[in-house]
Amino acid sequence: MLVSRSQLARTMRPSLSWRTDNSKSNQIKRSVRTVRIYNSGGGRALIVQVKYRISTHGSQNANESSWISWEEAIYQIKQQGLRYHKDFYVLMLGAGAALRGSDHTGVELAAFTKKAYSKLLRVEALIQFDDVVGDTYERAVRLLSPNDEFPRSRRKE
């Protein structure tokens, strides 16, 4: 029985990955960075919890801010004069959401414009998820970072 569970766990283990697209966001116009998350593992990933960490230009302890909820993250970003669905987008990926296995198209997790880059220093997500046998995993995803590169736009924003 123990061997069967172990074999099932390995076979059905979700593998969350993220990538940035040079393509435009489906959620906001003029995005310069779109982050997609996908599960390339054999089994589904059931979201347990997602927390965010936000750092702004000029904030103290930019690398040591605490993990906060989606609602708090959106509020903090809006406090920088940015508009949701205009300057930035972050998917509300809540408990119970499932990311199916072997999904190579993924889900748009976040998108940012140049204006968002001028106000935000770093945006990270910490995703906790379960597999089909109940094991829990974590995946940190860098949504925005000062080291990001994005294509130069011909138009000024």
C-alpha positions in Angstrom: 0.0 0.0 0.0 2.8 2.4 0.9 4.6 1.7 -2.4 1.4 2.3 -4.3 0.9 5.7 -2.7 4.5 6.7 -3.3 4.2 5.7 -7.0 0.9 7.5 -7.4 2.4 10.6 -5.8 5.4 10.6 -8.1 3.3 10.0 -11.2 0.6 12.6 -10.4 2.9 15.3 -8.8 2.0 18.7 -10.1 4.9 20.9 -11.4 4.0 24.6 -11.3 6.2 26.8 -13.6 5.9 30.3 -14.7 7.1 32.2 -17.8 6.9 35.7 -19.1 5.3 36.4 -22.5 6.4 39.0 -24.9 2.8 38.9 -26.2 0.3 41.4 -24.9 -1.9 40.7 -21.9 -5.4 39.6 -22.3 -6.3 41.7 -19.3 -4.7 45.1 -19.9 -3.5 47.1 -22.9 0.1 48.2 -23.3 1.5 45.6 -21.0 5.3 45.2 -21.1 5.4 42.1 -19.0 2.8 39.3 -18.8 3.4 36.4 -16.4 1.7 33.1 -17.1 1.6 30.1 -14.7 1.1 26.6 -15.8 1.2 23.0 -14.5 3.4 20.7 -16.5 3.1 17.8 -14.1 1.0 14.7 -14.3 -1.7 15.7 -11.9 -3.8 18.7 -11.0 -2.6 21.3 -8.5 -5.3 22.4 -6.1 -4.6 25.9 -4.7 -4.5 26.1 -0.9 -3.4 29.7 -0.5 -1.7 32.5 -2.4 0.2 35.3 -0.7 2.0 38.3 -2.1 4.9 40.5 -1.3 5.0 44.1 -2.6 7.9 46.5 -2.6 7.7 50.0 -4.0 10.5 52.4 -5.0 11.5 54.3 -1.9 10.1 51.7 0.5 12.3 50.7 3.4 13.3 47.1 3.8 12.2 46.4 0.2 13.4 42.8 0.4 11.8 42.1 3.8 8.2 43.1 3.5 5.7 40.6 4.8 3.5 38.2 2.8 -0.1 39.6 2.4 -3.4 38.6 0.9 -4.5 39.4 -2.7 -6.8 42.2 -1.4 -4.0 43.8 0.6 -1.7 43.5 -2.4 -4.1 45.2 -4.8 -4.7 47.9 -2.2 -1.0 48.6 -1.8 -0.5 48.7 -5.5 -3.4 51.1 -6.0 -1.9 53.3 -3.3 0.9 54.0 -5.8 -1.5 55.7 -8.1 -1.9 52.6 -10.4 -5.2 51.5 -11.7 -6.3 47.8 -11.7 -7.0 46.5 -15.3 -5.4 49.6 -16.7 -1.8 49.8 -15.3 -1.6 46.3 -13.7 -3.4 43.0 -13.4 -3.0 40.3 -10.8 -5.3 37.2 -11.0 -7.2 36.5 -7.8 -6.1 32.8 -7.6 -7.9 31.6 -4.5 -8.2 28.5 -2.4 -9.9 25.6 -4.3 -8.8 26.7 -7.8 -7.3 23.9 -9.8 -4.6 24.0 -12.3 -4.9 20.9 -14.5 -1.9 18.8 -15.3 0.0 18.8 -18.6 -1.2 22.3 -19.3 1.3 24.1 -21.5 -0.9 27.1 -22.3 -1.2 28.3 -18.7 -3.2 31.0 -17.0 -2.4 34.7 -17.1 -1.3 35.4 -13.5 -0.2 39.1 -13.8 0.6 41.9 -16.2 2.2 45.3 -15.8 2.7 48.4 -17.9 5.7 50.7 -17.9 3.9 53.0 -15.5 3.7 50.1 -13.0 7.4 49.5 -13.4 8.0 53.2 -12.5 6.1 52.8 -9.2 6.8 49.2 -8.2 10.1 47.7 -7.3 9.2 44.0 -6.8 6.0 41.9 -6.8 6.1 38.2 -5.7 3.6 35.5 -5.2 3.9 32.5 -2.9 1.6 29.7 -4.1 0.7 26.8 -1.8 -0.9 23.8 -3.5 -1.9 20.2 -2.9 -1.6 17.2 -5.2 -4.1 14.4 -5.7 -2.8 12.4 -2.7 -2.9 15.5 -0.3 0.8 16.4 -0.3 1.4 20.2 -0.1 4.0 22.1 -2.1 5.0 25.8 -2.4 6.2 27.7 -5.4 7.5 31.3 -5.4 6.8 33.3 -8.5 8.5 36.6 -9.4 5.8 38.7 -11.0 7.9 41.9 -11.3 11.5 42.7 -10.5 13.9 45.5 -11.2 16.0 43.1 -13.2 13.3 42.3 -15.7 13.8 43.0 -19.3 11.0 43.9 -21.6 10.7 44.9 -25.3 11.1 48.5 -26.1 7.8 50.1 -27.2 7.7 52.4 -30.3 4.9 54.4 -28.7 5.4 56.5 -25.6 3.0 55.6 -22.7 
